[in-house]
Amino acid sequence: MEILHTCLNVADADETIAFYEQFGFEESWSFEAGDTENRYIADDDGVELQLSDTEGETAFEQGTAWDHLAIRVDDVDATFERVDHHGVVQEPGDQPAAGARTAFIEDPDGHVLELIEPLE
């Protein structure tokens, strides 16, 4: 068994793709189903996100069942400063128990991303 992709509901696929391109994701393929455009982005390791953009839907309730998407970066502080994010959940800081330096930001639709840099 393998996880193939994660699907995120988005208000504007173009804006969301531009956001994730800052992390090395590139658009790979797409299809339409009724009023929904499904666009896929992938990184060099094959990690894939499905961005589901349904006409007329612009706001989503995040709920409490899903928390965040973690992305490994070379330098949390530099990425935090460079990336055009849409909200800060937690500033960069060391998490010794996890052996990492992390920061939490939001994408255009309010999905939370954890930036992770392993501590050496």
DRENPA-3360 file (N, C-alpha, C; in nm, 2 decimals, always signed):
BEGIN
1 = MEILHTCL = +0.08/-0.12/+0.00/+0.00/+0.00/+0.00/+0.09/+0.12/+0.00 ~ +0.04/+0.23/-0.07/+0.11/+0.36/-0.07/+0.01/+0.47/-0.08 ~ +0.04/+0.58/-0.01/-0.04/+0.70/-0.02/-0.01/+0.77/-0.15 ~ -0.11/+0.79/-0.23/-0.09/+0.85/-0.37/-0.08/+1.00/-0.37 ~ -0.18/+1.07/-0.30/-0.18/+1.21/-0.29/-0.27/+1.26/-0.18 ~ -0.26/+1.39/-0.15/-0.35/+1.45/-0.06/-0.43/+1.56/-0.14 ~ -0.56/+1.56/-0.11/-0.65/+1.66/-0.18/-0.68/+1.78/-0.09 ~ -0.66/+1.90/-0.14/-0.69/+2.02/-0.07/-0.80/+2.09/-0.15;
9 = NVADADET = -0.91/+2.13/-0.09/-1.01/+2.22/-0.15/-0.95/+2.36/-0.15 ~ -0.95/+2.43/-0.27/-0.90/+2.56/-0.28/-0.99/+2.65/-0.35 ~ -0.98/+2.78/-0.33/-1.07/+2.88/-0.39/-1.02/+2.93/-0.52 ~ -0.88/+2.93/-0.54/-0.82/+2.97/-0.67/-0.70/+2.89/-0.69 ~ -0.71/+2.79/-0.78/-0.60/+2.69/-0.81/-0.48/+2.76/-0.85 ~ -0.49/+2.87/-0.94/-0.37/+2.94/-0.99/-0.29/+3.00/-0.87 ~ -0.36/+3.07/-0.78/-0.30/+3.13/-0.66/-0.23/+3.02/-0.58 ~ -0.30/+2.91/-0.55/-0.25/+2.81/-0.47/-0.13/+2.74/-0.53;
17 = IAFYEQFG = -0.13/+2.72/-0.66/-0.02/+2.66/-0.73/+0.10/+2.75/-0.72 ~ +0.09/+2.88/-0.74/+0.20/+2.98/-0.73/+0.26/+2.97/-0.59 ~ +0.17/+2.95/-0.49/+0.22/+2.94/-0.35/+0.31/+2.82/-0.33 ~ +0.26/+2.70/-0.38/+0.34/+2.58/-0.36/+0.46/+2.57/-0.45 ~ +0.46/+2.64/-0.56/+0.58/+2.65/-0.64/+0.70/+2.70/-0.56 ~ +0.68/+2.78/-0.46/+0.78/+2.84/-0.38/+0.86/+2.72/-0.30 ~ +0.80/+2.61/-0.29/+0.85/+2.49/-0.23/+0.90/+2.39/-0.33 ~ +0.90/+2.42/-0.45/+0.95/+2.32/-0.56/+0.85/+2.24/-0.62;
25 = FEESWSFE = +0.72/+2.26/-0.59/+0.61/+2.18/-0.65/+0.59/+2.24/-0.79 ~ +0.56/+2.15/-0.89/+0.52/+2.19/-1.02/+0.39/+2.12/-1.07 ~ +0.32/+2.19/-1.15/+0.19/+2.13/-1.19/+0.22/+2.01/-1.28 ~ +0.15/+1.90/-1.26/+0.18/+1.78/-1.33/+0.07/+1.73/-1.42 ~ -0.06/+1.75/-1.38/-0.17/+1.71/-1.47/-0.30/+1.76/-1.41 ~ -0.41/+1.75/-1.48/-0.54/+1.80/-1.43/-0.65/+1.73/-1.50 ~ -0.77/+1.74/-1.44/-0.89/+1.69/-1.51/-1.01/+1.77/-1.45 ~ -1.12/+1.77/-1.52/-1.24/+1.84/-1.47/-1.35/+1.74/-1.44;
33 = AGDTENRY = -1.43/+1.76/-1.34/-1.54/+1.68/-1.30/-1.66/+1.77/-1.27 ~ -1.75/+1.79/-1.36/-1.86/+1.89/-1.34/-1.81/+2.03/-1.32 ~ -1.84/+2.09/-1.21/-1.80/+2.23/-1.18/-1.66/+2.24/-1.11 ~ -1.60/+2.12/-1.09/-1.47/+2.12/-1.02/-1.35/+2.09/-1.11 ~ -1.25/+2.18/-1.10/-1.13/+2.16/-1.17/-1.03/+2.10/-1.07 ~ -0.97/+1.98/-1.11/-0.87/+1.92/-1.02/-0.73/+1.93/-1.09 ~ -0.65/+2.00/-1.02/-0.51/+2.02/-1.07/-0.41/+1.96/-0.97 ~ -0.31/+1.89/-1.03/-0.22/+1.82/-0.94/-0.08/+1.89/-0.95;
41 = IADDDGVE = -0.01/+1.90/-0.84/+0.12/+1.94/-0.83/+0.21/+1.84/-0.76 ~ +0.33/+1.83/-0.80/+0.42/+1.73/-0.75/+0.56/+1.79/-0.72 ~ +0.63/+1.73/-0.63/+0.77/+1.77/-0.61/+0.86/+1.67/-0.67 ~ +0.99/+1.69/-0.66/+1.09/+1.61/-0.73/+1.09/+1.46/-0.68 ~ +1.04/+1.44/-0.55/+1.04/+1.31/-0.50/+0.90/+1.24/-0.52 ~ +0.81/+1.30/-0.60/+0.69/+1.24/-0.63/+0.58/+1.27/-0.54 ~ +0.60/+1.35/-0.43/+0.49/+1.38/-0.34/+0.39/+1.47/-0.42 ~ +0.26/+1.43/-0.42/+0.16/+1.49/-0.50/+0.05/+1.55/-0.42;
49 = LQLSDTEG = +0.01/+1.67/-0.46/-0.11/+1.73/-0.40/-0.22/+1.75/-0.51 ~ -0.34/+1.72/-0.48/-0.45/+1.75/-0.57/-0.52/+1.87/-0.52 ~ -0.53/+1.97/-0.60/-0.60/+2.10/-0.57/-0.73/+2.10/-0.63 ~ -0.84/+2.09/-0.55/-0.97/+2.08/-0.61/-1.04/+2.22/-0.60 ~ -1.06/+2.28/-0.71/-1.12/+2.42/-0.73/-1.26/+2.41/-0.78 ~ -1.36/+2.42/-0.70/-1.50/+2.41/-0.74/-1.55/+2.55/-0.76 ~ -1.61/+2.58/-0.88/-1.66/+2.71/-0.91/-1.76/+2.76/-0.81 ~ -1.74/+2.88/-0.76/-1.82/+2.94/-0.66/-1.79/+2.92/-0.52;
57 = ETAFEQGT = -1.70/+2.82/-0.49/-1.67/+2.79/-0.35/-1.54/+2.86/-0.32 ~ -1.54/+2.95/-0.22/-1.43/+3.04/-0.19/-1.39/+3.03/-0.04 ~ -1.47/+2.97/+0.04/-1.44/+2.96/+0.19/-1.46/+2.82/+0.23 ~ -1.37/+2.77/+0.32/-1.38/+2.64/+0.37/-1.36/+2.63/+0.52 ~ -1.44/+2.55/+0.58/-1.42/+2.53/+0.73/-1.31/+2.42/+0.75 ~ -1.21/+2.46/+0.83/-1.10/+2.37/+0.85/-1.13/+2.26/+0.94 ~ -1.22/+2.28/+1.04/-1.25/+2.18/+1.14/-1.13/+2.14/+1.22 ~ -1.15/+2.03/+1.29/-1.04/+1.98/+1.38/-0.98/+1.85/+1.35;
65 = AWDHLAIR = -1.03/+1.79/+1.24/-0.99/+1.65/+1.21/-0.85/+1.65/+1.14 ~ -0.82/+1.76/+1.07/-0.70/+1.77/+1.00/-0.62/+1.88/+1.06 ~ -0.48/+1.87/+1.07/-0.40/+1.97/+1.14/-0.31/+2.04/+1.04 ~ -0.22/+1.97/+0.98/-0.12/+2.04/+0.90/-0.05/+1.95/+0.80 ~ +0.02/+2.01/+0.70/+0.10/+1.94/+0.60/+0.25/+1.98/+0.63 ~ +0.33/+1.88/+0.65/+0.47/+1.91/+0.69/+0.56/+1.91/+0.56 ~ +0.65/+2.01/+0.55/+0.74/+2.02/+0.44/+0.88/+2.04/+0.49 ~ +0.97/+1.95/+0.45/+1.11/+1.96/+0.49/+1.18/+2.07/+0.40;
73 = VDDVDATF = +1.25/+2.16/+0.47/+1.32/+2.27/+0.40/+1.47/+2.27/+0.45 ~ +1.56/+2.33/+0.37/+1.70/+2.33/+0.41/+1.72/+2.43/+0.53 ~ +1.65/+2.54/+0.53/+1.67/+2.65/+0.63/+1.53/+2.71/+0.66 ~ +1.48/+2.68/+0.78/+1.34/+2.72/+0.82/+1.34/+2.88/+0.82 ~ +1.44/+2.94/+0.88/+1.44/+3.09/+0.89/+1.44/+3.15/+0.76 ~ +1.52/+3.11/+0.67/+1.53/+3.17/+0.53/+1.40/+3.14/+0.45 ~ +1.35/+3.02/+0.47/+1.22/+2.99/+0.40/+1.11/+3.08/+0.45 ~ +1.10/+3.09/+0.58/+1.00/+3.17/+0.65/+1.00/+3.31/+0.60;
81 = ERVDHHGV = +1.12/+3.37/+0.58/+1.14/+3.51/+0.54/+1.11/+3.52/+0.39 ~ +1.15/+3.42/+0.31/+1.14/+3.42/+0.16/+1.00/+3.40/+0.11 ~ +0.93/+3.30/+0.17/+0.80/+3.26/+0.12/+0.69/+3.36/+0.14 ~ +0.61/+3.39/+0.04/+0.50/+3.48/+0.05/+0.38/+3.40/+0.10 ~ +0.38/+3.39/+0.24/+0.27/+3.31/+0.30/+0.15/+3.39/+0.33 ~ +0.05/+3.33/+0.38/-0.08/+3.40/+0.40/-0.12/+3.40/+0.54 ~ -0.03/+3.39/+0.63/-0.05/+3.40/+0.78/+0.05/+3.32/+0.85 ~ +0.08/+3.37/+0.97/+0.18/+3.30/+1.06/+0.11/+3.24/+1.17;
89 = VQEPGDQP = +0.13/+3.11/+1.19/+0.07/+3.04/+1.30/+0.17/+3.03/+1.41 ~ +0.29/+3.00/+1.38/+0.40/+3.00/+1.48/+0.53/+3.04/+1.41 ~ +0.60/+3.13/+1.48/+0.73/+3.18/+1.43/+0.83/+3.07/+1.44 ~ +0.95/+3.08/+1.36/+1.05/+2.97/+1.37/+1.10/+2.95/+1.51 ~ +1.13/+2.83/+1.55/+1.18/+2.80/+1.68/+1.23/+2.65/+1.68 ~ +1.32/+2.63/+1.77/+1.37/+2.49/+1.79/+1.28/+2.41/+1.87 ~ +1.26/+2.28/+1.83/+1.18/+2.18/+1.89/+1.28/+2.06/+1.93 ~ +1.36/+2.08/+2.03/+1.46/+1.98/+2.07/+1.40/+1.83/+2.08;
97 = AAGARTAF = +1.29/+1.82/+2.14/+1.23/+1.69/+2.15/+1.20/+1.62/+2.02 ~ +1.18/+1.70/+1.91/+1.15/+1.64/+1.78/+1.28/+1.65/+1.70 ~ +1.39/+1.71/+1.75/+1.51/+1.71/+1.67/+1.50/+1.80/+1.55 ~ +1.42/+1.91/+1.56/+1.40/+1.99/+1.44/+1.37/+2.14/+1.48 ~ +1.40/+2.22/+1.38/+1.36/+2.36/+1.39/+1.23/+2.37/+1.30 ~ +1.13/+2.44/+1.35/+1.00/+2.44/+1.28/+0.94/+2.58/+1.28 ~ +0.85/+2.60/+1.18/+0.77/+2.72/+1.18/+0.64/+2.67/+1.11 ~ +0.53/+2.74/+1.14/+0.40/+2.71/+1.09/+0.34/+2.83/+1.02;
105 = IEDPDGHV = +0.30/+2.81/+0.89/+0.24/+2.92/+0.81/+0.11/+2.87/+0.75 ~ +0.04/+2.96/+0.68/-0.09/+2.93/+0.61/-0.07/+2.95/+0.46 ~ -0.14/+2.86/+0.38/-0.14/+2.88/+0.24/-0.26/+2.97/+0.21 ~ -0.29/+3.00/+0.08/-0.39/+3.10/+0.05/-0.53/+3.06/+0.10 ~ -0.56/+2.93/+0.13/-0.69/+2.88/+0.17/-0.69/+2.85/+0.32 ~ -0.59/+2.89/+0.39/-0.59/+2.86/+0.54/-0.54/+2.73/+0.58 ~ -0.49/+2.64/+0.49/-0.43/+2.52/+0.52/-0.30/+2.55/+0.59 ~ -0.27/+2.48/+0.70/-0.15/+2.51/+0.78/-0.03/+2.42/+0.73;
113 = LELIEPLE = +0.08/+2.48/+0.71/+0.20/+2.41/+0.67/+0.31/+2.42/+0.78 ~ +0.37/+2.31/+0.81/+0.48/+2.31/+0.90/+0.61/+2.30/+0.82 ~ +0.70/+2.40/+0.84/+0.83/+2.40/+0.78/+0.92/+2.33/+0.87 ~ +0.99/+2.23/+0.83/+1.08/+2.15/+0.92/+1.22/+2.15/+0.87 ~ +1.31/+2.18/+0.96/+1.46/+2.17/+0.93/+1.52/+2.08/+1.04 ~ +1.57/+1.97/+1.00/+1.63/+1.88/+1.11/+1.75/+1.95/+1.18 ~ +1.75/+1.94/+1.31/+1.87/+1.99/+1.39/+1.98/+1.88/+1.38 ~ +2.10/+1.93/+1.37/+2.21/+1.84/+1.36/+2.28/+1.83/+1.49;
% end
